[in-house]
Amino acid sequence: MVCDYTDLVCDYTDLVCDYTKPVDHLKIYFSEQMNTCEYCDVSFTTNQSLKRHYGRCKEKEKRNLIVHYHSQIEKYEKQLQEQRDHYEKQLQEQRDQYEKQLQEQRDQHEKETRLIKEQLSEFKNQIFEIAKQPKTNVTNHTTQTTQTHNNRNTNIINQLAIYDLTQDQITQLLAQHYNLDTFHGGPEEIAKLAARLLLTDPQTQKPKVACTDISRKNFKYVDEEQEVQVDPGFQKTHDLIKEPLSKANIRVYVEDLNNDDRYRDQWRKNEDFISDRTGFSDKMIKWMV
C-alpha cells in the first residue's frame, strides 16, 4: 500500500503509510489494539464494535462452556468422593462388626471345645480304671478270680517283655533312628518304627504291649511287678510316645530338610497321624501281630 509519503513506514505494522498524515494511521492502529476481543483476538476500531462482537463471539461461548463443564466436573467429583468416603466408612463399620461377631463365635467354640475335651479326658480315665479291674465271677457274694483269667494272664506274662518305657529312653532311641526314610515313609513307617523299636525288647525281641481284643482295641502290658495291666484304647502308651515322636518329626523337617515348603505337607501329615490315637493304634496293631 503506497501513499504520497512513500518513504514513510509504520514502526508498528511495517506498512507504508497510505494516509496523508501518519498520525491518522497511528490512531487507527492503537484504537484496534485497545479494542481486541479477549476470546478470539479479533480487533475493532471502536469499543462499540467490540461490544457488538461479544454478543456473537463463538470462542467466548466455547470458553464459557468449558468453564461451566469444569465447574460441573469438580462438583460431581466432590459428590462422588463424599459418597465413596461414606460407603467406605459403612463398609469398615460392617467389617469391624462381623470380625467382632466372628471372634465371639470363635471364643465360644474354643470354650466349648475345651469343655468337651475335659469331659472326654474324664471319661477316658474312668474307662481306663474300669478296664484295669479283672473280670470276676460272683458266687454266694464272694468274688473269685476265675482260673481262665489266671491262665490268660500267665500266657500274657510269658509272651510280653516288661513295660519299662520312659520318655527319655524313647527320645534317645528316636534321635538315633527317626531319620529321613521314616519321615518320608509317613504313617506306615512311623508305626513300624514305634512297634519294632520302641515297643519291642531289644534282647528278647518280645513286644512290650499286646492287643488282646482288636474289636475293642484293648491292649495289655506287664508292669515291673510282673502284673498284667490294661491299656484301653492304647491311651497310656500313646500318651507316652506321641510327644517324643512329634519332636523327632519336627527335628527332621527343620534340621535335615531346612524347613523346605515342599515337605510341609508331609510334615503335617505325620503330625496328624502321631496325634491321632485311634489311627495310630490301628496302624500299630498291624505291626504288633
C-alpha positions in Angstrom: 0.0 0.0 0.0 1.6 3.2 -1.2 0.7 6.8 -0.4 2.2 10.2 -1.2 4.7 9.7 1.6 6.3 6.6 0.1 9.3 6.8 2.3 7.2 6.8 5.5 7.0 3.3 7.1 4.9 2.5 10.2 7.1 1.3 13.1 4.3 -1.0 14.4 2.8 -2.5 11.3 5.7 -2.4 8.9 3.3 -0.9 6.3 4.0 2.0 4.0 1.6 4.7 5.1 -1.3 5.3 2.8 -2.6 8.3 4.7 -1.9 11.8 4.1 -0.9 12.1 7.6 0.9 9.4 9.6 -0.9 10.4 12.8 -4.2 9.2 11.4 -2.7 5.8 10.7 -1.4 5.5 14.2 -4.7 6.4 15.7 -6.4 3.6 13.9 -3.7 1.1 14.9 -3.8 1.9 18.6 -7.6 2.0 18.6 -7.6 -1.5 17.2 -5.1 -2.6 19.9 -7.3 -1.3 22.6 -10.5 -2.9 21.2 -9.3 -6.5 20.7 -11.6 -9.5 21.7 -10.0 -11.3 24.6 -11.5 -14.6 23.3 -10.7 -14.7 19.6 -8.1 -11.9 19.2 -10.1 -10.0 16.6 -9.5 -6.2 16.7 -12.0 -3.4 16.2 -11.6 0.3 15.6 -14.3 1.2 18.2 -15.3 -0.1 21.5 -18.9 -0.2 20.3 -18.0 -2.7 17.6 -16.2 -4.8 20.2 -19.3 -4.9 22.4 -21.4 -6.0 19.4 -18.9 -8.7 18.6 -19.0 -10.1 22.2 -22.7 -10.9 21.7 -21.9 -13.3 19.0 -18.3 -14.4 19.6 -18.2 -18.3 19.4 -14.9 -18.5 21.2 -16.5 -16.8 24.2 -19.3 -19.3 24.2 -16.8 -22.1 24.0 -14.7 -20.8 26.9 -17.8 -20.2 29.0 -19.0 -23.8 28.3 -15.5 -25.1 29.2 -15.6 -23.2 32.5 -19.1 -24.4 33.1 -18.2 -28.0 32.4 -15.1 -27.9 34.6 -17.2 -26.5 37.4 -19.7 -29.3 37.0 -17.0 -31.9 36.9 -15.5 -30.6 40.1 -18.9 -30.6 41.7 -19.6 -34.2 40.6 -16.1 -35.4 41.7 -16.6 -33.8 45.1 -20.0 -35.6 45.4 -18.5 -38.8 44.2 -15.7 -38.6 46.8 -18.2 -37.9 49.6 -20.2 -40.9 48.6 -17.1 -43.1 48.4 -15.9 -41.9 51.8 -19.4 -42.6 53.2 -19.6 -46.1 51.7 -16.0 -47.0 52.8 -16.9 -45.9 56.4 -20.0 -48.1 56.3 -18.1 -51.0 54.9 -15.4 -50.6 57.6 -18.0 -50.5 60.3 -19.7 -53.6 59.0 -16.3 -55.4 58.7 -15.5 -54.5 62.3 -18.9 -55.7 63.4 -18.5 -59.1 61.5 -15.0 -59.6 62.9 -16.2 -58.9 66.4 -19.1 -61.4 65.9 -16.7 -64.0 64.4 -14.2 -63.6 67.3 -17.1 -64.0 69.8 -18.2 -67.2 68.0 -14.5 -68.4 67.9 -14.1 -67.8 71.6 -17.3 -69.6 72.3 -16.3 -72.5 70.1 -12.9 -72.8 71.8 -14.6 -72.7 75.2 -17.0 -75.5 74.2 -14.1 -77.5 72.7 -12.1 -77.2 75.9 -15.1 -78.3 77.9 -15.7 -81.3 75.7 -12.0 -82.3 75.8 -12.1 -82.1 79.6 -15.2 -84.3 79.7 -13.7 -86.7 77.2 -10.5 -87.0 79.2 -12.5 -87.7 82.3 -14.5 -90.4 80.6 -11.3 -92.0 79.2 -9.8 -92.1 82.7 -13.0 -93.7 84.0 -12.9 -96.3 81.3 -9.2 -96.9 81.9 -9.8 -97.5 85.6 -12.8 -99.8 84.9 -10.8 -101.8 82.3 -8.0 -102.3 84.7 -10.3 -104.3 87.0 -10.1 -108.1 86.4 -13.2 -109.9 85.3 -14.7 -111.8 88.3 -17.4 -114.3 89.0 -19.7 -113.7 92.0 -20.7 -116.8 93.9 -22.5 -116.5 97.2 -21.5 -112.9 97.3 -17.8 -113.9 97.3 -15.7 -112.6 94.5 -13.2 -115.1 93.0 -10.9 -114.6 90.1 -11.6 -117.3 87.6 -8.9 -119.9 86.6 -9.4 -118.8 83.0 -8.3 -115.3 83.8 -5.2 -116.6 85.7 -4.2 -118.7 82.8 -4.7 -115.9 80.3 -2.6 -113.6 82.4 0.1 -116.2 82.7 0.2 -116.5 78.9 0.5 -112.8 78.6 3.3 -112.6 81.1 5.2 -115.3 79.2 4.7 -113.5 75.8 5.5 -109.9 76.8 8.6 -108.2 77.9 8.5 -105.8 80.9 6.8 -102.5 80.1 9.7 -100.2 81.2 9.2 -97.3 78.8 10.2 -93.8 79.7 10.0 -90.6 77.6 13.8 -90.0 78.0 14.5 -93.5 76.7 12.1 -93.1 73.8 13.6 -89.7 72.9 17.2 -91.1 72.8 16.1 -94.0 70.6 14.3 -91.7 68.2 17.3 -89.4 68.0 19.2 -92.3 66.6 16.6 -94.0 64.4 14.0 -91.4 63.3 15.5 -90.3 60.0 14.6 -89.1 56.5 13.4 -92.6 55.5 11.0 -92.6 58.4 9.8 -89.1 57.7 9.1 -89.7 54.0 7.6 -93.1 54.8 4.8 -91.4 56.6 2.3 -93.1 59.0 3.3 -96.6 57.8 7.0 -96.2 58.6 6.3 -94.3 61.8 4.1 -97.1 63.2 6.6 -99.7 62.1 9.4 -97.9 63.9 7.3 -97.5 67.1 6.3 -101.1 67.1 9.7 -102.7 66.4 12.0 -100.1 68.1 10.0 -98.5 71.0 7.6 -101.3 71.9 9.9 -104.3 71.5 12.6 -105.5 73.9 15.9 -105.4 72.0 17.3 -108.5 73.8 14.3 -110.9 73.9 12.6 -109.4 70.8 9.3 -109.7 72.8 6.7 -107.0 72.4 6.1 -104.8 75.4 2.4 -104.3 74.6 -0.1 -106.7 73.0 -3.6 -106.1 71.6 -5.8 -108.8 73.3 -9.1 -107.6 71.9 -8.9 -106.0 68.4 -12.6 -105.1 68.1 -12.4 -103.2 71.4 -8.8 -102.1 70.9 -7.9 -103.4 74.3 -4.2 -103.5 74.9 -2.3 -105.2 77.8 1.2 -104.9 79.2 3.2 -106.4 82.1 4.5 -103.9 84.6 7.7 -104.1 86.5 6.0 -106.1 89.3 5.0 -108.8 86.8 1.4 -107.8 87.0 -0.8 -107.7 83.8 -2.2 -104.2 83.3 -4.8 -103.0 80.8 -4.2 -100.1 78.4 -7.7 -99.5 76.9 -7.6 -97.8 73.5 -3.8 -97.6 73.6 -4.2 -94.4 75.7 -1.3 -94.8 78.2 1.2 -95.9 75.5 0.1 -93.3 73.0 0.4 -90.5 75.6 3.9 -91.8 76.4 5.3 -91.9 72.9 3.4 -89.1 70.9 5.4 -86.2 72.2 8.9 -87.7 71.5 7.6 -88.8 68.1 6.3 -85.3 67.3 9.7 -83.7 68.4 11.6 -86.2 66.2 9.3 -85.4 63.2 9.8 -81.7 63.5 13.6 -82.2 64.1 14.0 -83.9 60.7 11.9 -81.3 59.0 13.8 -78.4 60.4 17.4 -79.7 60.6 17.6 -82.2 57.7 15.1 -80.5 55.3 15.7 -76.9 56.4 12.0 -76.1 56.6 11.6 -76.7 52.9 8.0 -75.8 51.9 8.0 -78.8 49.6 7.9 -81.1 52.6 5.5 -79.2 54.7 2.5 -81.3 53.7 4.4 -84.5 54.6 5.4 -83.0 58.0 1.8 -82.0 58.7 0.5 -85.5 57.6 3.0 -87.1 60.0 1.9 -84.8 62.8 -1.8 -85.5 62.3 -1.1 -89.2 62.4 1.1 -89.0 65.5 -1.6 -87.0 67.4 -4.5 -89.3 66.3 -4.6 -92.0 68.9 -7.3 -94.0 67.0 -5.5 -94.0 63.7 -2.1 -94.6 65.4 -3.4 -97.6 67.3 -4.9 -99.1 64.2 -1.6 -99.0 62.4 0.2 -100.3 65.5 -2.0 -103.4 65.6 -0.8 -104.4 62.2 2.9 -104.3 63.2 2.3 -105.9 66.6 0.6 -109.0 65.3 
